[in-house]
């Protein structure tokens, strides 16, 4: 019975793809296994990622490496206070030969878009990302342009610097599947980083990474993820967690239904990269923290007490009975 259950979906191609990406990233990035797992999970679940960490913890480097492993178009946008929506979406340019305006596409027209320091641009430019992140399309001058799949936005932000930054609107944060917080490396990992630096610069190390996946293989893996089985009791478990965020006295804003769908899709992708064709409550617990930490808001009282969002989410998840 167990063998029959496990053989419903052949996940060998998907786990092979995941192994290839991890091998290439490991050539440069030391440790950070969970971050890499979550990035691959987001890619397979067709979700965007916000990477948060202090300067120098390889946020941008990691995003560039993920892009390097996939044979797809890659663009990088450095967000600044004077950046305008037309700078990223594109603009209509007058062609004197044809006496017509032609639309010149901006850097958002790519497969993998790295947005560096996303919180450095004002609301007008932030709002330009709403449509493309949610609907994977851009409307300009009355024309709608559909983005080519795969389409993934990887954004970075620095949590400690407030000068010249703008808080991301809640509506935009909700469009990110994950917010991955990158911490400092451990002692052994830092020693390894230093040893790697002796052998060559980061730029030289990034060049070592090879393109190991095509756009078609990514699309195939994403399709496999949609077939991962989720039992009704696990679906109910996810719903119970979401309901608890909305009634928890420590939270001013709970998780939206979009967050429920995000946790479900992320759980399926995480189960798949673990080689399983079914979701377990453990998969849900792993993805809940990165999927919810940017979607819920603490009450001012709890914030003043120094309570962290991660702490509250963990308490909520531990409170809900795990389905058997």
Secondary structure, DSSP 4 states (H G I P E B T S, - for coil): -HHHHHTSS--HHHHHHHHHHHHHHHTT--S-HHHHHHHHHHHHTT-EEEEE--TTSSHHHHHHHHHHHEES-EEEEE--TT--HHHHHEEEEEETTTTEEEEEE-TTSSSEEEEETGGGS-HHHHHTTHHHHHHSEEEETTEEEEPPSS-EEEEEE-SS--TT--PPPHHHHTTEEEEEEP----HHHHHHHHHHHHH--HHHHHHH----EEHHHHHHHHHHHHT-B--HHHHHHHHHHHHHHHH-TTEEE---HHHHHHHHHHHHHHHHHTT-SB--HHHHHHHHHHHHTTT-EE-HHHHHTT--HHHHHHHHHHHSPPP-
